[in-house]
Amino acid sequence: VLVNTLEGGSVEEIFIEDGVLVTKGTPLLRLTNPAVTLGYMNQETAIIEQINNLRSLKLSLEKVQRDLVESLMDSENSLADVERSFKVDSVLYTKDMIAKNDFADKKSSYEYLQDKRNFMNNNVKKSAKDNKVQIQQINKSIGLMQRNLDLIHENIEKMLVRAPVTGMLSSFNPVIGESYLRNQNVAKIDIQSGFKIKGLVDEYYLSTVKSG
């Protein structure tokens, strides 16, 4: 099995020697490439900033919704107080115990609070519906950005060359500071699961060669 680099760079660390038995995932060497690393770090910073902005927007939408619900509760409480007073005044007005102008003011105030409560109730429902869609989109965007962030971390990890399989390491002769291109061979690993024997047999005997 050939061991190739996943990213180009110069050898920074060597963790193992040629000719030893390695297991799958064993670090062999680490490459360094400042330009590639800086590019990944810039991408990572930009994505983290976008994720934070989206999370702040999400918190803002949730706060606006809570404020609307709280205002609706205050409006309903005020309406309930005025409604009780209005019902009492309605009875008194039928008995000519309060002035017509006072009753008209109370009725106008009651109807105003009713309209205000209904308006705020509709506003809360519409806001909740719109926010739900927007928050779902925000969560989806954050999920996509998080996957991009994970991919960047994986790419950074590619600077560390690991053994792809378990076996005997061979043809591994890196030198500190040596440069490798992307997908360049750095070693071979022989999987010692059996033996292969080659034998030279004269043509005259080929017909009589049998297994065993």
Long-range contacts (C-beta under 8 A, 24 or more apart in sequence): 1-164, 1-165, 1-167, 1-188, 1-189, 1-190, 1-191, 2-185, 2-187, 2-188, 3-28, 3-161, 3-163, 3-164, 3-172, 3-185, 3-186, 3-187, 3-188, 3-189, 4-183, 4-184, 4-185, 4-186, 5-31, 5-161, 5-180, 5-181, 5-182, 5-183, 5-184, 5-186, 6-158, 6-159, 6-161, 6-182, 6-183, 7-31, 7-33, 7-36, 7-155, 7-158, 7-159, 7-182, 8-33, 8-36, 8-179, 8-180, 8-181, 8-182, 8-184, 9-33, 9-36, 9-159, 9-179, 9-180, 10-177, 10-178, 10-179, 10-180, 11-174, 11-175, 11-176, 11-177, 11-178, 11-179, 11-180, 12-176, 13-176, 14-174, 14-176, 16-169, 16-172, 17-169, 17-172, 18-169, 18-170, 18-171, 18-172, 18-173, 18-187, 19-168, 19-169, 19-170, 19-172, 20-168, 20-169, 21-166, 21-167, 21-168, 21-169, 22-163, 22-166, 22-167, 22-168, 22-169, 22-189, 23-163, 23-166, 24-163, 24-164, 24-165, 24-166, 25-162, 25-163, 26-162, 26-163, 27-160, 27-161, 27-162, 28-161, 28-162, 28-163, 28-169, 28-172, 28-186, 28-187, 29-160, 29-161, 29-174, 29-186, 30-159, 30-160, 30-161, 31-159, 31-160, 31-161, 31-180, 32-159, 33-159, 36-159, 37-156, 37-159, 40-152, 40-155, 40-156, 43-148, 43-152, 44-149, 44-152, 44-153, 47-145, 47-148, 47-149, 47-152, 48-149, 50-145, 51-142, 51-145, 51-146, 51-149, 54-138, 54-141, 54-142, 54-145, 55-138, 55-142, 57-138, 58-135, 58-138, 58-139, 61-131, 61-134, 61-135, 62-131, 62-135, 64-127, 64-131, 65-124, 65-127, 65-128, 65-131, 68-120, 68-123, 68-124, 68-127, 69-124, 71-120, 72-117, 72-120, 72-121, 72-124, 75-113, 75-116, 75-117, 75-120, 76-117, 78-113, 79-110, 79-113, 79-114, 79-116, 79-117, 82-106, 82-109, 82-110, 82-113, 83-110, 86-110, 161-186, 163-189, 164-189, 165-189, 165-191, 166-191, 167-191, 167-192, 168-192
